[in-house]
């Protein structure tokens, strides 16, 4: 197991190196540039040249990449062109917000998706099964930004049940030692602040979690159907094993491997989908800041944030792979 983890971590090095090359070239291919975006109407050729000289954007691309990679290895991700603060500081300031939103969306997706998919498989061919299939198809086809605007308009603007944007009511004077607003409210005993943070999470979490929920429903349903029609399950029924034991020890446990793989992949999609969701709900996380960085052509922020997200995504996939051995002993043996 330790050797497998070590090999996967070593493979992460060439993966990130290849990503850094593609990322560096993609950022440089964006139309316009940091100088034009920063100067706006004052973007005269002389002013643009001064900005490019200041940040080294007028040097050859290969030289720029080598300098950036050398700083990256030492942990220096540069500074944001727009704010002037270190990229690393900007990332950690906004990372808790995106994690909180992604965890809330994942709880919705897993908490509803797995039971609904299992229910559909148990009632295969019935009305409830067809309803679950239709629900999953609708969830996959609705764009995130459209659903976000729809939820915001109905539940925040028209009904006024939930907040329309932000992470917390600005009138609440709360302390945030960790940056995770819900957790901070619980740790400090400011339960009104924790509840307000939860209310601000509901709409963006639903919008962000709908597509993963629909995918998890379909994968769970297909996996449970495959397992419950397998030979060892039929053999267990023939031997008189109770239905509850069959469901818990044979069907669910063996059906969870593809579901866990899907959940691990959805975490990366949640981080990517957060850009649209956070922008619509003015949620101050990584996604909304990256959207602003794209408009401002803030190269250091785009490069640093995407590298961070890639590392997190790779570590999550490694965690999912390791969890296989605890769910299915056959994986550990192989």
N, C-alpha and C positions, 0 to 999 in steps of 0.2 A: 504493500500500500504506500509506504513512504517513498519507495523507488518510483512508483507511478506518479505521485505528486511532484517529486523532484524533476522527473522527465517533462511533465506538463509545464512546470514553471520555466524550465530551460527552453522549451519550444515557444514560450511567450516572448522571448527576446527577439528572434528573427521575425515573429509575427508583428510585434510593435515596430520593428525597424522598417518592414515593408509598409506598414500603415503610415509611419511618419513620412516616408517618401511620397506616397500617394496624397496624403493630407497636405503636405507642403506644396505640391504642384497644384492641387485643387484650389487651395486658398489663393495662390498667386494667379490663377486663371479667372478669378472673379472680375467682372467688368468694373472699371473705375479703380479706386485704390484708397488706402487709408488717408492719404493727403487730401484728395478731392473730397472725401466724405467728411473729413475733419474741418476743412476750410470753408466748405459750402460755396457761397457766392463770392467769397474772397479768394477762390482758387485760381490765382494768376499763375502763369508758368514759373515765375521766379519763386513764389511762395510754395508751390508744389515741390520744386526742386530742393528748397531748404528743408522741407519736412522729410523728403526721401533721403536726403543726406544725413539728417539727424538720426533717423531710424535705420539707416543702412539699406533702404529699399532700392537704391540705385546701383548696388553692387551686383555682380553676376549671381544668378540663382543658385548655382552650386556652392559658391562661397557663403551665401546667406544660409543655405541648408547646413553646411558644416559648422558654422558658428552657432546656429540655433541648436543643433544636435549636441554640440559640446556643452552648451549651457544646460541642456535638458538632462544630460547624464549627471551633472552636478546638482540637480534639483532646482536650477534657476529657470523658471518658465517665462521670464520676462515680465513686463509691466503692460497693463492695458493702455492702449493709445488714447482711449476716450476718457477714462477716469484717472489714469496715472498711477493707480494702485497695482500692487503685485498680482499677477494672475492667480498665484496660489492662494492669496488672501481672498480674492474675489470668489474663487471656487468654494472655499470652505465657508464663506459667509452665506452662500446660496445653496450649498449641498444639502443641509438639513431640510430645507423646504421641499426640495425635489424628492428626497428620500421619504419624507412624511407623506407626500402626495402619492408616490409610487407604492408605498406599503399599504395605504388606504385603498388604492385601486386594486392591488393584488389581493387584499382581504376580500373585497367584493367579488372579484373574479373567481377566486378559489372557493370562497365560502358558498357561493351560489352555483358556480359552474360544475364542480364535482358532484354535489348531491343531485343537481338537475340532470346531468349526464347519466348518472347511475339510475335515477328514477326512469329516465327515458329507455334505458337498456332493459330494465326489469319489465317494462310495459311495452316491449317491442311490438310494433305494428298497430298499437292502439292509438286512440285520439291524443293522449298525453305525449306519446312518443312523437307523433307528427307535429304537435304544438311546439315541442322542444326543438325540433329540426327547423321549423319556420322561425322561431325566436332566434336561433343561432345564425340563420342566414341573414335575418334583418340586422342583427348585431354586427356581423362582419361587413355588410355592404354600406352601412351608414358611416359617412366620413366623420372623423373625430371633431373637426372644427364645426361642422353643421350641427352635430348633436350638442356640442358645448353651447353654441348660440341658442339652440332650441331650449335646452334646460335653463339657461340663464334668463331667457325671455319669459318662460312660463312660470318658473318657481321663484325667481328673484324679482323680476319686473312686474309681472301681472299679479301673481298671488302674494308676493312679499314674504314667503315662508322662510327663505334662506338668503344669506348674503350673496351679493353679486360679484364681488371681487376681493382681492387681498387675502392675507392670512389671518388677520385679526382686526377687530374694531379698534380704530386709533384712539377711541375714548377710554379704552382699558389700559391702565398703567400696570403692565405685567413685567416681571423679571424673567430673563431668558438665559440661564447659565449654560445650556447645551445647544440652543438654537432650534431644538425640536419643541414646538410650542405646546403640543398636547402633553408631552412628557414633562416639560418645564412646569406647566400648571399643576400637574400631579405632585411633582417633587417639592414644589414650594408651597403647596397647599392652596394655591389660587385656582380653585376648581371652576370659578366662573370664567377665567381666562382659558382653561383647558376646554370647557364646553364650547366657548365661542370659537376656539380654533377648530374643534370638530365640526361645528356648523359651517365654517368656511371651507372645510375639506370635502363636504358631501357632494356638492355639484361637480367640481372638477374631478373628484375621484370616480364618480359614476361615468362621466364622459370619457375619462382615460381608461377605465377598466372594462368598458363594454365590449370592445373587440377581443381582448384576452379572454373575457368571460365566454363569449360565443365560441372561440376556438377550443377552450377547455371543455365546454359542453360536448362538442363534437368528438374530440379525442377520447374523453372519458366514455362516452356512449359506445364508440367503436371498439375501444379496448375491452370494456366489460362484456360486450356481445361476443367478442372473440374468445375471451377466457371462459365464459359460462357455457360455451358450446364445445369446449375442449374435452379430450378423452378423460383426463384425470378428474374433472368435475363430474362427468357422467359416472365414472367409476365410484366416486365418493357417494353419489346419490344411490347407486346400486348397493353399496355397503351399508346404507342406512344412516349416514352421517347427517346430522340435523341441518336444516336449511340455514340457520343462523351461523353455525360453524363454517359451512361451505362459503357463505358470503364474506365472512370476516377473514378467515385464514387462507382461503383458496382464491376466491374471485377478486376481492378488493385488493389484496396484497399483490397479486400477480398483475393486476390491471394497472397498478399505480406507476410502473416504470415508464411507459410512454407519456403518462400524464405529468410526471415529475420533469421529464425532459422538456415537455411543452411549457410548463411553468417557468423553468429556468430560461428558456428562450424568450418568454414573454417579458421577463424583467428588462432585457435589453430594449425591447419594443416600447416598454413603458417609459424608459429614459428618453427614447427618441420621440415618442408621441407627446411627451411633456412639453415640447416646444410649442405646439399648437395650443394645447390645453392651458398652459400657463399664460400664453399671450392673450387668449380670450378672456380669462378670469383675472388678468393682471396679478398673477400669482408670482411673487418675487423669488423664483428658483433659478436653477441652471438653464432651463429651457427658454424662459423669457429673456434672460441675459444673453444667451446665444443668439436669439432672434435679433436683438438690438446690435450685437456684435457683427452679424452678417450685414445689416444695413449700414453700419459704420465702417465696415471693412477692417474690423479690429483683429488683425492677423494673430497677435500673440494670444488673445483670448480664445479664438476659434481653435488654434492649434493645441493649446494647453487643455482646454475643456474636453475636446474630442479624445485626446490621448488618455485623460483621466477616465472618461466613460468607457473606453476600450479596455483599460486595465480592470475596472470594476466588472465589466461584462465577462471578461475571461475568468476572473476569480469566481464569479457566481457559477459559471459553467463547470469549473473545476469542483466546486462544492457539490453541485448536482451529481457529477460523476462519482464522487466519493460516497454520496448518500445511497447510491445503488447497492453497494455491498451490505448496507445495513437493512435494506428492504428485501433484497433477494440474495440469499447465500450463494446461489449458483454463480452470480457475478464475481463474488469474492474468490470462489474456487477457480474460476477461469482466469 
